[in-house]
Amino acid sequence: MSKARAFFQLLKFRLALTVAFSSAIGYLLGAHELNWGRAALVMLGGLAVTGSANTINQIFEIDLDKMMKRTAQRPLPLGILSIREAWVFVAVLGVAGLSLLAYFFNPVAAALSLISLILYGFIYTPLKTISPICVAVGAIPGGMPPLIGWVAATGFLGLEGWILFGIQFMWQFPHFWAIAWVLDDDYKKAGFKMLPTPGKKDLRTAFQIMTYTLVLIPLSLLPFYFGMTSTTYPMVAAICGVLFLMQTFYLMRTISKKAAMSIMFGSFLYLPIVQIALVLDKI
């Protein structure tokens, strides 16, 4: 593996792109006009800051990544890149992303991105081996991208931006817990405590996944209630929410890895569909 490819892998590009996409959605919803160029700039800034946070995560977890089949082939456990090189990459990406957001948009968007980076890299990451509360902490930076995009467009922390944050924040719980269920054996090798207390793949955990997914349905309808969208979006959000919820009932009934995997893939589909519907139905 070349060093260029190794640096690219540190980004966790697909994850970073998903985060950056959410920030662009927030920007498009906050902007008076659909400016795709500036939405792409928000995405670029978000991609850089997220890549920086993802690299911090891998630096701190280098020894843990060696224990897990899923992560043992990453650049740092393999020794393709040194920890020093990874920290330089963190600094370059972080400074570039934050500077882009501050210069082309506003300092508030950059400050929120910095808070998100610190929460993910320096608080959520070490908490993963300490307590299941890590999922709630990780959901904060995980929910911030659309809020950051909204602030980049408007320059202030408005109610609409917080609604976008709330939807993505609540989505994190079924999403993360489904992943933790599927990867539980690997996570246990590294001592990760990702499933809710007491950390078992049982009806109690399945019920919590269902509960948070249920709360997501009325939350997802708030953009319509506060006049952000027309009538098409709430129908899309309601249908997606009910389908998502039905997957959790399947998990409660079967307590199976197959059902958890279904929720995991369902969560990957739910968020972009709902967010794209928000933009397309924007008032």
VEXDREN-2710 file (C-alpha; in Angstrom, 1 decimal):
% VEXDREN-2710
k/r/px/py/pz
1/MET/0.0/0.0/0.0
2/SER/1.4/3.4/-1.0
3/LYS/1.6/6.2/1.6
4/ALA/-0.9/8.3/-0.5
5/ARG/-3.4/5.5/-0.3
6/ALA/-2.7/5.1/3.4
7/PHE/-3.4/8.8/4.1
8/PHE/-6.6/8.5/2.1
9/GLN/-7.7/5.5/4.2
10/LEU/-7.1/7.6/7.4
11/LEU/-9.9/9.9/6.2
12/LYS/-12.5/7.1/6.4
13/PHE/-13.8/8.7/3.2
14/ARG/-17.3/7.1/3.0
15/LEU/-18.0/8.1/6.6
16/ALA/-16.5/11.6/6.2
17/LEU/-18.5/12.1/2.9
18/THR/-21.8/11.1/4.7
19/VAL/-21.0/13.7/7.4
20/ALA/-20.1/16.3/4.8
21/PHE/-23.2/15.6/2.8
22/SER/-25.3/16.4/5.9
23/SER/-23.6/19.7/6.3
24/ALA/-24.3/20.6/2.7
25/ILE/-28.0/19.7/3.3
26/GLY/-28.0/22.1/6.3
27/TYR/-26.5/24.8/4.1
28/LEU/-29.0/24.4/1.3
29/LEU/-31.9/24.5/3.8
30/GLY/-30.5/27.7/5.4
31/ALA/-29.5/29.5/2.2
32/HIS/-32.0/31.9/0.5
33/GLU/-30.9/30.5/-2.9
34/LEU/-29.7/27.0/-3.9
35/ASN/-26.0/27.8/-4.4
36/TRP/-24.5/24.4/-5.3
37/GLY/-20.9/25.9/-5.4
38/ARG/-21.1/27.1/-1.9
39/ALA/-22.8/23.9/-0.7
40/ALA/-19.8/22.0/-2.2
41/LEU/-17.5/24.3/-0.2
42/VAL/-19.3/23.5/3.0
43/MET/-18.9/19.8/2.1
44/LEU/-15.2/20.3/1.5
45/GLY/-14.7/22.0/4.8
46/GLY/-16.8/19.3/6.6
47/LEU/-14.8/16.5/4.8
48/ALA/-11.5/17.9/6.0
49/VAL/-12.6/18.4/9.6
50/THR/-14.2/15.0/9.8
51/GLY/-11.1/13.4/8.2
52/SER/-9.1/15.1/10.9
53/ALA/-11.4/13.8/13.7
54/ASN/-11.4/10.3/12.2
55/THR/-7.6/10.2/12.1
56/ILE/-7.4/11.3/15.8
57/ASN/-9.7/8.4/16.5
58/GLN/-7.3/5.9/14.8
59/ILE/-4.2/7.3/16.5
60/PHE/-5.7/6.8/19.9
61/GLU/-7.1/3.3/19.0
62/ILE/-4.0/2.0/17.2
63/ASP/-3.5/-0.8/19.7
64/LEU/-7.2/-1.6/19.9
65/ASP/-7.5/-1.7/16.1
66/LYS/-4.8/-4.4/16.0
67/MET/-7.1/-6.7/18.0
68/MET/-10.1/-6.4/15.7
69/LYS/-10.4/-8.2/12.4
70/ARG/-12.3/-5.3/10.9
71/THR/-9.6/-2.7/11.6
72/ALA/-6.3/-4.7/11.7
73/GLN/-5.5/-3.8/8.2
74/ARG/-5.7/0.0/8.7
75/PRO/-2.5/2.0/7.9
76/LEU/-1.5/2.7/11.5
77/PRO/-1.8/-0.9/12.9
78/LEU/0.2/-2.1/9.8
79/GLY/2.9/0.5/10.4
80/ILE/2.6/2.0/6.9
81/LEU/2.3/5.5/8.5
82/SER/3.9/6.6/11.7
83/ILE/1.9/8.3/14.5
84/ARG/3.9/11.5/13.9
85/GLU/2.8/11.4/10.2
86/ALA/-0.8/10.9/11.3
87/TRP/-0.7/13.9/13.7
88/VAL/0.7/16.1/10.9
89/PHE/-2.2/14.9/8.7
90/VAL/-4.7/15.8/11.6
91/ALA/-3.2/19.3/11.8
92/VAL/-3.2/19.9/8.1
93/LEU/-6.8/18.7/7.6
94/GLY/-8.1/20.4/10.7
95/VAL/-6.6/23.8/10.0
96/ALA/-7.6/23.6/6.3
97/GLY/-11.2/22.7/7.0
98/LEU/-11.7/25.2/9.9
99/SER/-10.0/28.0/7.9
100/LEU/-12.2/27.3/4.9
101/LEU/-15.4/27.5/7.0
102/ALA/-14.3/30.6/8.8
103/TYR/-13.1/32.5/5.7
104/PHE/-15.8/31.6/3.2
105/PHE/-18.7/31.4/5.7
106/ASN/-18.4/32.6/9.3
107/PRO/-16.5/32.0/12.5
108/VAL/-19.6/30.4/14.2
109/ALA/-19.7/27.6/11.7
110/ALA/-15.9/27.1/12.2
111/ALA/-16.3/27.1/16.0
112/LEU/-19.0/24.5/16.0
113/SER/-16.8/22.3/13.7
114/LEU/-13.9/22.7/16.2
115/ILE/-16.2/21.7/19.1
116/SER/-17.4/18.7/17.1
117/LEU/-13.8/17.7/16.3
118/ILE/-12.8/17.9/20.0
119/LEU/-15.9/16.0/21.2
120/TYR/-15.4/13.2/18.7
121/GLY/-11.6/12.9/18.8
122/PHE/-10.7/13.6/22.4
123/ILE/-13.9/12.7/24.4
124/TYR/-16.0/10.1/22.5
125/THR/-13.0/8.1/21.4
126/PRO/-11.6/7.3/24.9
127/LEU/-15.1/6.8/26.3
128/LYS/-15.7/3.9/24.0
129/THR/-13.8/1.6/26.4
130/ILE/-15.1/3.2/29.6
131/SER/-18.9/3.4/29.3
132/PRO/-21.9/3.0/27.0
133/ILE/-22.5/6.7/27.5
134/CYS/-20.0/7.1/24.7
135/VAL/-22.9/6.7/22.2
136/ALA/-24.7/9.7/23.6
137/VAL/-21.5/11.7/23.6
138/GLY/-20.7/10.6/20.0
139/ALA/-24.2/11.5/18.9
140/ILE/-23.5/15.2/19.6
141/PRO/-20.7/15.7/17.0
142/GLY/-22.6/13.1/14.9
143/GLY/-25.7/15.3/14.9
144/MET/-23.9/18.7/14.3
145/PRO/-23.2/18.6/10.6
146/PRO/-26.6/19.9/9.4
147/LEU/-26.5/22.5/12.2
148/ILE/-23.0/23.6/11.0
149/GLY/-24.3/23.8/7.4
150/TRP/-27.3/25.9/8.6
151/VAL/-25.1/28.3/10.5
152/ALA/-22.7/28.5/7.5
153/ALA/-25.7/29.7/5.4
154/THR/-27.4/32.0/8.0
155/GLY/-24.6/33.1/10.4
156/PHE/-26.7/32.3/13.5
157/LEU/-27.9/29.4/15.7
158/GLY/-31.6/29.4/14.7
159/LEU/-34.4/27.1/15.8
160/GLU/-34.5/25.4/12.4
161/GLY/-30.8/24.5/12.7
162/TRP/-31.4/22.9/16.1
163/ILE/-34.3/20.9/14.6
164/LEU/-31.9/19.5/12.0
165/PHE/-29.5/18.7/14.7
166/GLY/-32.2/17.0/16.8
167/ILE/-33.2/14.7/13.9
168/GLN/-29.6/13.6/13.2
169/PHE/-28.8/13.3/16.9
170/MET/-31.7/11.0/17.6
171/TRP/-30.9/8.9/14.4
172/GLN/-27.5/8.2/15.8
173/PHE/-28.8/5.8/18.5
174/PRO/-30.5/3.1/16.4
175/HIS/-27.7/3.5/13.9
176/PHE/-24.8/3.1/16.3
177/TRP/-26.5/0.4/18.4
178/ALA/-27.3/-1.7/15.3
179/ILE/-23.7/-1.4/14.2
180/ALA/-22.5/-2.4/17.8
181/TRP/-24.9/-5.4/17.7
182/VAL/-23.5/-6.6/14.3
183/LEU/-19.9/-6.1/15.3
184/ASP/-20.2/-7.1/19.0
185/ASP/-17.7/-9.9/18.9
186/ASP/-15.1/-7.7/17.3
187/TYR/-15.8/-4.8/19.7
188/LYS/-15.5/-7.1/22.7
189/LYS/-11.9/-8.0/21.7
190/ALA/-11.0/-4.3/22.0
191/GLY/-13.1/-3.7/25.1
192/PHE/-15.5/-1.3/23.5
193/LYS/-18.7/-0.7/25.4
194/MET/-21.1/0.5/22.7
195/LEU/-24.3/-1.4/23.5
196/PRO/-26.6/0.2/26.1
197/THR/-26.2/-1.1/29.7
198/PRO/-25.8/-4.0/30.5
199/GLY/-24.3/-4.3/27.1
200/LYS/-26.1/-7.5/25.9
201/LYS/-27.7/-8.4/22.6
202/ASP/-31.1/-9.0/24.2
203/LEU/-34.7/-7.7/24.3
204/ARG/-33.7/-4.8/26.5
205/THR/-31.3/-3.5/24.0
206/ALA/-33.7/-4.1/21.1
207/PHE/-36.4/-2.2/23.0
208/GLN/-34.1/0.8/23.4
209/ILE/-33.3/0.8/19.7
210/MET/-37.1/0.7/19.0
211/THR/-37.8/3.5/21.5
212/TYR/-35.3/6.0/20.0
213/THR/-36.5/5.1/16.5
214/LEU/-40.1/5.8/17.6
215/VAL/-39.1/9.2/19.0
216/LEU/-37.4/10.0/15.7
217/ILE/-40.8/10.0/13.8
218/PRO/-42.4/13.1/15.5
219/LEU/-38.9/14.8/15.6
220/SER/-38.6/14.3/11.8
221/LEU/-42.0/16.1/11.3
222/LEU/-40.9/19.3/13.1
223/PRO/-39.5/20.9/9.9
224/PHE/-43.1/20.8/8.5
225/TYR/-44.6/22.1/11.8
226/PHE/-42.3/25.1/11.8
227/GLY/-42.9/25.9/8.2
228/MET/-39.6/24.8/6.7
229/THR/-41.2/22.5/4.1
230/SER/-44.4/21.9/2.2
231/THR/-46.6/18.8/2.5
232/THR/-44.5/16.3/0.5
233/TYR/-41.6/16.1/3.0
234/PRO/-43.7/15.0/6.1
235/MET/-45.2/12.2/4.0
236/VAL/-41.8/11.0/3.0
237/ALA/-40.4/11.4/6.6
238/ALA/-43.4/9.5/8.1
239/ILE/-43.2/6.6/5.6
240/CYS/-39.5/6.3/6.1
241/GLY/-39.9/6.5/9.9
242/VAL/-42.6/3.8/10.0
243/LEU/-40.5/1.5/7.8
244/PHE/-37.4/2.1/10.0
245/LEU/-39.5/1.4/13.1
246/MET/-40.9/-1.9/11.6
247/GLN/-37.3/-3.1/11.3
248/THR/-36.8/-2.6/15.1
249/PHE/-39.9/-4.7/15.8
250/TYR/-38.3/-7.5/13.7
251/LEU/-35.2/-7.2/16.0
252/MET/-37.4/-7.3/19.1
253/ARG/-39.1/-10.5/17.8
254/THR/-36.0/-12.4/16.7
255/ILE/-33.1/-10.9/18.7
256/SER/-30.9/-11.8/15.7
257/LYS/-27.8/-10.4/14.0
258/LYS/-29.7/-10.5/10.7
259/ALA/-32.3/-8.1/12.1
260/ALA/-29.7/-5.8/13.5
261/MET/-28.0/-5.7/10.1
262/SER/-31.3/-4.8/8.5
263/ILE/-31.6/-1.8/10.9
264/MET/-28.0/-0.8/10.2
265/PHE/-28.6/-0.7/6.4
266/GLY/-32.0/0.8/6.9
267/SER/-30.4/3.6/8.9
268/PHE/-27.9/4.3/6.1
269/LEU/-30.9/4.7/3.7
270/TYR/-33.2/6.6/6.1
271/LEU/-31.0/9.7/6.7
272/PRO/-30.1/10.7/3.1
273/ILE/-33.7/10.1/1.8
274/VAL/-35.2/12.3/4.5
275/GLN/-32.6/15.0/4.1
276/ILE/-32.9/15.1/0.3
277/ALA/-36.7/15.2/0.7
278/LEU/-36.2/18.2/3.0
279/VAL/-34.2/20.1/0.4
280/LEU/-36.6/19.2/-2.5
281/ASP/-39.6/20.3/-0.5
282/LYS/-38.1/23.4/1.0
283/ILE/-40.3/26.5/1.2
END
